[in-house]
């Protein structure tokens, strides 16, 4: 720089706008600005450098102009950068501003609202590998709107990749770690608003929990679904791998077909495509009002793995929503009310969502200070039929819902039949009913979404909360439209997932058995692993309608069959599941909503008196802390 120091150099601003906030006669020495440009962030797929303008007619062409009036929205972040109307405070924050200049802040940035971009990114999994690119787009859009942003990532654990190994024990704990990480960054830097970006299923509630916890101004955006893969001209997804392993082990599939499914199931970036946990939570949160309309049903990428134009629009509209919330003073808890949670549960039941939705919605309600219990899922579910024809039990994926009109189409249909609270506020600054005003009614020439008047199944034929002497504080069963109402069989008891899976794959489980997998709860696992391998091995072996699985662990959204999880109290805590012995008769009665073991209360008590909790091998680190503090699955 010293080689080119000439008269023009004198025109370099010294403190620029900051000068006008200093007291008169303050002596200032010359400060050179050293140009700095952050390196372009890595992208797994090429995208347009500029975000295309939204096609929403009410969007106000947000991406076409710089909103120069946004400085009036700066509030909390003055704690960080200094209050320009208070010269003394401004001077006290000089050191902070000095460091911020090193990361490309300019004078004008210090008077802009500060927006956190929480991009839960990793290239270890397809669900979140594109989230960093969405974060880049969000930061550009925030700049166009007149704000200043900073971004960061968090850990993210793939259920699908860690399934069946010790690593899966970190999956559910990652939800709370993600939430804590976002809270830490957002609150430490005193940001005014937030856009949190998520993909894999635990990252979705994790991205919203801190907003509810601290009543922040902001929205969350789902990164979108992966496209369906292909195998012999048949649409397949990651879940087909688990069933294929069971089929191959039972001699019902060749090795070539097994490998073909492995190679063809996951063709692009994005989260699991059916109504698994990610799409369950994304659609529920859109119905709750904390993400922008249509965003949950827009797929992540195009077939050539570029960020889809609709998903780019979701970024634009999410940033617009944050600025709307800033202008109107709308905070998370203004949206996340009891009615909002009832809307979310209604959507989950209608579309055939994952049992994990019970855990995550209870956790979100706790963070939002909304009283809610596990029994509320039955109360709401009694009114809501199953209308979504989605995998794993149905025919379609999220890309098919997008084609017929997206999540708002379903919401409009539910609203028309009195199943949604239309007066609930949303992040757009409008109510649910106002957002859905111009959405068309359900089209007739499709069977992705069935009409309420002729549903796939009546109410209480999807997710049912059971109680009984085996689950005094609740268990969760996913029926997914099956006509099963009662089941009884001898218990085949396994202390841990691995032993159960070996027995299933070894052909030792027979028709009529009830596979009991215990010590897989939040404390016992620890981490409450998903039992997708054993459940799909049962289905793959042709036993899906003839064998039940009962566990204090949980299930993937890709699970189907006769599956009961979240049994509480868990075995590690001395719940009745710890007292079940090989051969005890286990009874499931859906009409009575009961899960019982057919032994007396006295016998259960006698067995538990002799029982001792297995010592946990996790006494340190993340899982050690989790074991020490985690609560019952019935609380989320």
C-alpha positions in Angstrom: 0.0 0.0 0.0 2.9 2.4 0.8 3.9 2.3 -2.9 0.7 3.9 -4.0 0.4 6.6 -1.3 -0.6 9.7 -3.3 -2.9 12.6 -3.0 -5.9 10.4 -3.8 -5.1 8.4 -0.7 -6.1 11.4 1.4 -9.6 10.8 0.3 -9.8 7.6 2.2 -12.2 8.1 5.0 -10.7 8.1 8.5 -13.5 7.3 10.7 -16.3 8.1 8.2 -19.7 8.3 9.9 -18.3 7.4 13.3 -16.7 10.9 13.4 -20.1 12.6 13.7 -20.9 10.7 16.8 -17.8 11.9 18.7 -17.8 14.9 21.0 -16.6 18.2 19.4 -12.9 18.9 19.3 -12.0 15.2 19.7 -8.5 14.7 18.3 -8.5 11.9 15.7 -5.5 10.3 14.1 -5.6 9.0 10.5 -6.8 5.4 10.1 -6.2 3.6 6.9 -8.8 1.0 5.7 -7.2 -2.2 4.7 -9.4 -3.9 2.1 -10.7 -7.3 3.2 -12.9 -9.7 1.4 -14.0 -12.9 3.0 -13.2 -16.0 1.0 -16.2 -17.3 -1.0 -17.8 -20.1 0.9 -17.7 -23.6 -0.4 -20.7 -24.7 -2.4 -21.5 -28.3 -3.2 -23.3 -27.2 -6.3 -23.2 -24.2 -8.6 -25.9 -21.5 -7.9 -26.7 -18.2 -9.3 -24.6 -15.5 -7.7 -27.6 -13.3 -7.3 -30.7 -14.4 -5.6 -33.6 -14.2 -8.1 -36.5 -11.9 -7.1 -39.4 -13.5 -5.5 -42.4 -14.4 -7.6 -44.7 -13.6 -4.7 -46.7 -10.5 -5.8 -46.7 -9.2 -2.3 -43.0 -9.6 -1.8 -42.2 -6.0 -2.7 -39.3 -7.0 -4.9 -37.2 -7.3 -1.8 -34.1 -8.5 -3.8 -34.3 -5.6 -6.2 -33.4 -2.7 -3.9 -31.5 -1.8 -0.8 -33.8 -0.9 2.1 -32.0 2.2 3.3 -34.5 2.8 6.1 -33.5 -0.4 8.0 -31.3 1.6 10.4 -34.4 2.5 12.4 -34.7 -1.2 13.2 -31.5 -1.5 15.1 -32.1 -2.1 18.8 -30.4 -4.7 20.9 -27.3 -4.8 18.8 -26.4 -1.3 19.9 -25.1 -3.1 23.1 -22.5 -4.6 20.8 -21.6 -1.8 18.4 -22.4 1.3 20.5 -25.3 3.7 20.6 -24.6 6.5 18.0 -26.9 8.8 20.0 -24.9 8.4 23.1 -21.3 9.6 22.5 -19.9 8.1 25.8 -21.4 4.7 25.0 -20.2 4.9 21.5 -16.6 5.4 22.7 -16.8 2.5 25.1 -17.6 0.1 22.3 -14.6 1.2 20.1 -12.6 -1.9 20.7 -15.5 -4.1 19.6 -15.9 -2.1 16.4 -12.2 -2.3 15.8 -12.3 -6.1 15.7 -15.5 -6.1 13.6 -13.7 -4.0 11.0 -11.3 -6.9 10.6 -14.2 -9.1 9.4 -15.3 -6.6 6.7 -17.5 -4.2 8.7 -17.7 -0.7 7.3 -18.8 2.5 9.1 -22.3 2.3 7.8 -22.7 -1.2 9.1 -22.6 -0.1 12.7 -26.0 1.6 12.4 -27.7 -1.4 10.7 -29.8 -4.0 12.5 -27.7 -7.1 13.1 -29.2 -10.4 11.9 -27.8 -13.8 13.0 -27.7 -16.4 10.3 -27.4 -19.8 12.0 -26.5 -22.2 9.1 -26.5 -25.8 10.5 -24.1 -27.1 7.9 -21.9 -30.1 7.3 -20.7 -32.0 4.2 -21.0 -35.2 6.3 -24.6 -35.7 5.3 -26.9 -34.9 2.3 -29.5 -33.3 4.5 -27.4 -30.3 5.4 -24.6 -30.2 2.8 -26.3 -27.3 1.0 -27.2 -25.2 4.1 -24.0 -23.2 3.9 -25.0 -22.0 0.4 -28.5 -21.0 1.7 -26.7 -19.1 4.5 -24.7 -17.2 1.9 -27.9 -16.3 0.1 -29.5 -15.2 3.3 -26.6 -12.9 4.1 -26.8 -11.3 0.7 -30.5 -10.7 1.1 -30.0 -9.3 4.5 -27.5 -6.8 3.0 -30.0 -5.9 0.3 -32.6 -5.2 3.0 -30.3 -2.8 4.8 -29.2 -5.1 7.5 -25.8 -6.5 8.6 -25.4 -10.2 9.2 -23.0 -12.7 10.6 -23.2 -16.5 10.1 -22.0 -19.6 11.9 -22.6 -23.3 12.0 -23.3 -26.0 14.6 -22.6 -29.7 14.9 -25.2 -31.9 13.1 -25.5 -35.7 13.4 -27.2 -37.8 10.6 -29.6 -40.4 12.0 -29.4 -42.3 8.7 -25.6 -42.5 8.6 -25.0 -43.2 12.3 -28.0 -45.7 12.6 -27.1 -48.9 14.3 -23.8 -47.8 15.8 -22.7 -46.1 19.0 -22.6 -42.7 17.1 -26.4 -42.7 17.0 -26.4 -42.1 20.7 -25.3 -38.5 19.9 -28.2 -37.8 17.6 -31.0 -36.7 20.0 -28.5 -34.9 22.3 -27.4 -33.0 19.2 -30.8 -31.3 19.1 -30.2 -29.6 22.4 -26.6 -28.9 21.6 -27.7 -27.2 18.4 -30.2 -25.1 20.3 -27.6 -24.1 22.9 -25.1 -23.2 20.2 -27.5 -20.9 18.4 -28.6 -19.3 21.7 -24.9 -18.8 22.6 -24.0 -17.0 19.4 -27.2 -15.0 19.0 -27.3 -13.7 22.6 -23.5 -13.2 22.9 -23.5 -10.9 19.9 -26.7 -9.1 21.0 -28.3 -9.6 17.6 -31.6 -8.0 16.7 -33.0 -10.8 14.6 -32.2 -14.3 13.4 -32.7 -16.7 10.4 -31.9 -20.3 11.4 -31.4 -22.8 8.6 -31.8 -26.5 9.1 -32.0 -29.8 7.3 -31.6 -33.1 9.1 -34.5 -33.9 11.5 -32.9 -33.0 14.9 -31.6 -29.8 13.4 -35.1 -28.5 12.7 -36.4 -28.4 16.3 -32.9 -27.4 17.4 -33.0 -24.4 15.1 -36.3 -23.2 16.6 -35.9 -24.0 20.3 -33.6 -21.1 21.1 -36.0 -18.6 19.4 -38.8 -19.8 21.6 -36.6 -20.1 24.7 -35.5 -16.4 24.6 -38.5 -15.0 22.7 -36.4 -13.8 19.9 -37.4 -12.0 16.7 -36.7 -14.4 13.8 -37.7 -17.3 11.6 -36.5 -20.8 10.8 -36.1 -22.2 7.3 -36.0 -25.8 6.3 -33.4 -26.6 3.6 -35.8 -28.9 1.7 -36.2 -32.5 0.7 -33.9 -34.7 -1.3 -35.3 -35.9 -4.6 -36.3 -39.5 -4.8 -33.9 -42.1 -6.2 -34.5 -44.8 -8.7 -34.2 -48.6 -8.7 -35.5 -50.5 -11.7 -37.7 -47.6 -12.7 -39.2 -47.5 -9.1 -38.9 -44.5 -6.9 -36.8 -45.3 -3.8 -35.3 -43.4 -0.8 -32.9 -44.1 2.0 -35.5 -46.1 3.9 -35.5 -48.8 1.2 -31.9 -49.7 2.2 -33.0 -50.9 5.6 -35.8 -53.0 4.2 -33.4 -54.3 1.5 -31.0 -55.5 4.2 -33.8 -57.5 5.8 -35.0 -58.9 2.5 -31.5 -59.9 1.5 -30.9 -61.6 4.9 -34.2 -63.5 4.4 -33.0 -64.7 1.0 -35.6 -62.5 -0.8 -33.2 -60.2 -2.7 -30.0 -60.7 -4.7 -26.7 -59.0 -3.8 -26.8 -57.1 -7.1 -30.2 -55.6 -6.2 -29.0 -54.8 -2.7 -26.0 -52.8 -4.1 -28.2 -51.1 -6.7 -30.5 -49.8 -4.0 -27.5 -48.5 -2.0 -26.2 -46.6 -5.0 -29.5 -45.2 -6.3 -31.4 -44.2 -3.1 -29.9 -40.8 -2.5 -29.2 -38.8 -5.7 -29.0 -35.2 -4.4 -28.7 -32.9 -1.4 -31.6 -32.6 0.9 -33.4 -34.3 3.8 -35.3 -37.6 3.6 -38.1 -37.2 1.0 -41.1 -39.0 2.6 -43.1 -37.9 5.7 -40.2 -38.9 7.9 -39.1 -36.7 10.8 -37.6 -33.9 8.8 -40.7 -33.2 6.7 -42.9 -33.9 9.7 -41.2 -31.1 11.6 -40.9 -28.8 8.6 -44.6 -28.9 7.8 -45.6 -28.7 11.5 -43.5 -25.6 12.0 -45.0 -24.0 8.8 -48.4 -24.7 10.2 -47.2 -23.2 13.5 -46.4 -20.0 11.7 -42.6 -19.9 12.4 -41.5 -20.5 8.8 -42.7 -18.8 5.6 -45.5 -20.3 3.5 -44.6 -23.1 1.0 -41.1 -23.4 2.4 -41.6 -26.9 3.9 -42.7 -28.4 0.7 -40.1 -26.9 -1.7 -37.4 -29.4 -2.5 -33.8 -28.6 -1.8 -32.2 -28.8 -5.2 -32.8 -29.5 -8.9 -32.0 -32.9 -10.5 -28.5 -31.6 -11.4 -28.0 -30.7 -7.7 -28.3 -26.9 -7.9 -30.2 -25.0 -5.2 -33.8 -25.0 -6.5 -35.3 -21.6 -7.6 -38.2 -22.0 -5.1 -35.8 -22.7 -2.2 -33.9 -19.5 -3.1 -37.2 -17.7 -3.0 -37.8 -19.2 0.5 -34.5 -17.5 1.6 -35.7 -14.1 0.2 -39.1 -14.4 1.9 -37.6 -15.6 5.2 -35.4 -12.5 5.3 -38.3 -10.4 4.5 -40.3 -12.0 7.3 -37.6 -11.2 9.8 -37.6 -7.5 8.8 -41.4 -7.5 9.0 -41.2 -8.9 12.5 -38.6 -6.3 13.4 -40.9 -3.5 12.1 -44.0 -4.8 13.9 -42.3 -6.0 17.1 -43.5 -9.6 16.6 -41.6 -12.1 18.7 -41.5 -15.9 18.7 -43.9 -16.3 21.6 -46.4 -14.0 19.9 -46.6 -16.7 17.2 -45.9 -19.9 19.2 -49.2 -19.9 21.2 -51.3 -22.8 22.3 -53.4 -22.5 19.1 -50.2 -22.6 17.0 -49.1 -25.9 18.6 -52.6 -27.3 18.0 -52.2 -26.4 14.4 -48.8 -28.1 14.3 -50.1 -31.3 15.8 -53.1 -31.2 13.4 -50.7 -31.0 10.5 -48.6 -33.9 11.8 -51.6 -36.1 12.3 -53.2 -35.2 8.9 -50.0 -35.9 6.9 -49.0 -39.0 8.7 -46.0 -37.6 10.5 -43.2 -39.3 12.5 -43.5 -40.3 16.2 -40.5 -38.1 16.7 -42.8 -35.1 16.2 -44.2 -35.9 19.6 -40.8 -35.5 21.3 -39.9 -32.3 19.4 -43.2 -30.5 19.7 -43.3 -31.2 23.4 -39.8 -29.8 23.7 -40.7 -26.7 21.6 -43.8 -26.1 23.8 -41.7 -26.3 26.9 -39.3 -23.7 25.4 -42.2 -21.5 24.5 -43.8 -21.7 27.9 -46.9 -23.3 26.4 -48.5 -25.9 28.7 -48.7 -29.2 26.8 -48.7 -32.9 27.7 -48.3 -36.1 25.7 -52.1 -36.7 26.2 -52.8 -33.6 24.0 -51.7 -35.6 21.0 -54.7 -38.0 21.5 -57.1 -35.1 22.3 -56.2 -33.3 19.0 -55.8 -36.6 17.1 -59.3 -37.6 17.8 -60.5 -34.9 15.4 -58.0 -35.3 12.6 -58.2 -38.1 9.9 -55.1 -39.3 8.0 -55.2 -37.6 4.5 -51.5 -37.6 3.5 -50.6 -40.5 1.2 -46.8 -40.3 1.9 -44.0 -42.7 2.3 -43.0 -44.7 4.3 -46.6 -46.2 4.5 -48.0 -44.4 1.4 -47.0 -43.8 -2.2 -45.7 -40.3 -2.4 -42.9 -37.9 -1.4 -42.6 -34.2 -0.7 -41.7 -33.4 -4.3 -45.2 -34.7 -5.2 -46.8 -32.4 -2.7 -44.9 -29.5 -4.1 -46.2 -30.3 -7.6 -49.9 -30.1 -6.6 -49.6 -26.8 -4.6 -47.5 -27.4 -1.5 -48.1 -27.3 2.3 -50.5 -24.3 2.1 -52.8 -26.4 0.0 -53.2 -28.9 2.8 -53.5 -26.1 5.4 -56.3 -24.5 3.3 -58.2 -27.8 3.2 -57.8 -28.3 7.0 -58.9 -24.7 7.6 -62.0 -25.1 5.4 -63.0 -28.0 7.5 -62.5 -26.2 10.8 -59.4 -28.1 11.8 -57.0 -25.2 12.0 -57.0 -21.9 14.0 -57.1 -19.4 11.3 -56.6 -16.4 13.6 -53.1 -17.6 14.7 -50.4 -15.1 13.9 -47.4 -16.0 11.7 -44.0 -14.8 10.9 -45.3 -12.9 7.8 -47.1 -10.5 10.1 -50.4 -12.0 8.9 -52.7 -14.7 10.3 -52.9 -18.2 9.0 -56.2 -17.4 7.4 -54.8 -14.3 5.7 -51.8 -16.2 4.4 -54.2 -18.8 2.9 -56.7 -16.4 1.5 -55.7 -16.9 -2.2 -54.5 -20.5 -1.9 -56.7 -22.7 -4.2 -58.8 -25.5 -2.8 -57.6 -29.2 -2.9 -57.5 -30.4 -6.5 -59.6 -33.4 -7.4 -57.3 -35.1 -10.0 -54.7 -36.3 -7.5 -54.3 -38.8 -4.7 -51.3 -37.3 -2.8 -53.7 -35.6 -0.4 -57.1 -37.3 0.2 -60.2 -35.1 1.1 -61.3 -34.9 4.7 -64.6 -36.3 3.6 -63.0 -39.5 2.2 -59.7 -39.8 4.1 -57.1 -42.6 3.9 -58.1 -43.5 7.5 -60.3 -42.1 10.2 -59.0 -40.2 13.2 -56.8 -42.2 15.7 -55.5 -44.5 12.9 -52.0 -42.9 12.7 -50.2 -41.9 15.9 -51.8 -43.0 19.2 -50.5 -42.4 22.8 -50.9 -45.6 24.9 -50.8 -46.1 28.6 -51.1 -49.2 30.8 -49.0 -51.2 33.3 -46.1 -51.3 30.9 -46.2 -47.6 30.1 -47.7 -45.7 33.1 -46.7 -42.3 31.8 -47.2 -43.1 28.1 -45.9 -44.7 25.0 -46.3 -43.7 21.4 -47.5 -46.0 18.6 -47.6 -45.4 14.9 -50.3 -47.2 13.0 -50.3 -45.3 9.7 -53.7 -46.3 8.6 -53.4 -50.1 9.4 -56.6 -51.7 10.6 -54.9 -53.4 13.5 -56.8 -52.8 16.8 -55.4 -55.5 19.0 -52.3 -57.6 19.3 -51.0 -60.1 21.9 -47.9 -62.2 21.9 -44.9 -63.5 24.0 -42.2 -61.1 24.8 -38.8 -61.7 23.2 -36.6 -59.5 25.4 -33.3 -57.9 24.4 -31.2 -55.5 26.4 -30.1 -53.3 23.5 -30.6 -52.9 19.8 -27.7 -54.9 18.5 -28.8 -58.2 20.2 -32.3 -57.8 18.8 -31.1 -57.1 15.3 -28.9 -60.2 15.3 -31.8 -62.3 16.4 -34.1 -60.9 13.7 -31.6 -61.3 10.9 -30.8 -64.8 12.2 -34.4 -65.8 11.7 -35.1 -66.4 15.4 -38.2 -64.1 15.6 -41.5 -65.8 14.6 -45.0 -64.7 13.8 -46.9 -63.5 16.8 -43.8 -62.4 18.8 -43.5 -59.1 20.6 -39.8 -57.9 20.4 -39.0 -55.9 23.5 -35.9 -53.7 23.2 -35.0 -52.0 26.5 -32.2 -49.8 27.9 -32.4 -47.6 24.8 -34.2 -44.7 26.4 -32.8 -41.1 27.0 -30.8 -42.2 30.0 -30.4 -45.9 29.3 -29.1 -45.7 25.7 -28.1 -43.0 26.4 -29.6 -40.8 23.7 -32.7 -42.8 22.8 -31.5 -44.3 19.5 -33.9 -44.9 16.6 -34.7 -48.6 16.1 -35.0 -48.3 12.4 -32.6 -51.3 11.6 -34.6 -53.8 13.7 -38.0 -52.5 12.7 -37.2 -52.5 9.0 -35.5 -55.9 9.3 -38.8 -57.2 10.7 -40.7 -55.7 7.7 -38.0 -56.9 5.2 -38.4 -60.4 6.6 -42.1 -60.3 5.7 -43.2 -60.0 9.4 -44.4 -56.4 9.4 -48.0 -57.4 10.1 -47.2 -60.3 12.4 -44.5 -59.1 14.8 -44.7 -56.1 17.2 -41.8 -54.1 18.5 -41.9 -52.4 21.9 -39.1 -50.2 23.1 -38.1 -47.3 25.4 -36.1 -46.1 22.4 -37.6 -44.3 19.5 -38.3 -44.8 15.8 -37.3 -43.1 12.6 -39.9 -41.4 10.6 -39.1 -44.0 8.0 -40.4 -46.8 10.3 -43.6 -48.6 9.6 -45.2 -51.8 11.0 -46.5 -52.5 14.5 -44.1 -50.3 16.4 -44.4 -48.8 19.9 -41.7 -46.5 21.2 -41.1 -43.9 23.9 -42.2 -46.4 26.6 -42.0 -44.4 29.9 -40.8 -44.6 32.5 -37.8 -46.1 30.7 -36.1 -49.3 31.9 -33.0 -47.5 33.1 -35.2 -45.5 35.5 -36.9 -48.6 36.9 -39.9 -48.5 34.6 -42.0 -51.7 34.3 -40.2 -52.5 31.0 -37.3 -53.5 33.2 -39.4 -56.2 34.8 -40.5 -57.9 31.6 -39.2 -61.5 31.2 -38.9 -63.7 28.2 -42.2 -65.2 27.3 -44.4 -62.8 29.3 -47.6 -62.0 27.3 -47.6 -58.4 26.0 -51.0 -57.0 25.1 -51.7 -54.0 22.8 -55.3 -52.6 22.7 -55.7 -49.6 20.5 -59.4 -49.1 21.3 -58.6 -48.9 25.0 -55.3 -47.2 24.3 -53.5 -49.7 26.5 -50.1 -51.3 26.5 -49.9 -54.0 29.2 -47.8 -57.0 30.3 -50.1 -59.7 31.6 -48.6 -60.1 35.0 -49.9 -58.8 38.3 -48.9 -55.5 39.8 -47.5 -57.4 42.7 -45.3 -59.5 40.4 -44.1 -56.4 38.7 -43.2 -54.8 42.0 -41.5 -58.0 43.2 -39.3 -58.2 40.1 -38.4 -54.5 40.3 -37.4 -54.9 44.0 -34.7 -57.4 42.9 -33.7 -55.3 39.9 -30.7 -53.0 39.8 -30.1 -50.3 37.2 -27.2 -51.3 34.9 -24.3 -48.9 35.5 -23.9 -46.3 32.7 -20.6 -46.5 30.9 -21.0 -42.8 30.0 -19.8 -40.7 33.0 -17.9 -38.0 31.1 -18.3 -35.9 28.0 -21.4 -35.0 26.1 -23.2 -38.2 26.9 -22.2 -38.1 30.5 -23.8 -34.6 30.9 -26.9 -35.9 28.9 -27.4 -38.8 31.2 -27.2 -36.6 34.3 -29.7 -34.0 33.1 -32.1 -35.5 30.5 -35.8 -35.9 31.4 -38.4 -38.5 30.4 -39.4 -39.0 26.8 -43.0 -38.2 27.9 -41.8 -34.6 28.4 -40.0 -34.4 25.1 
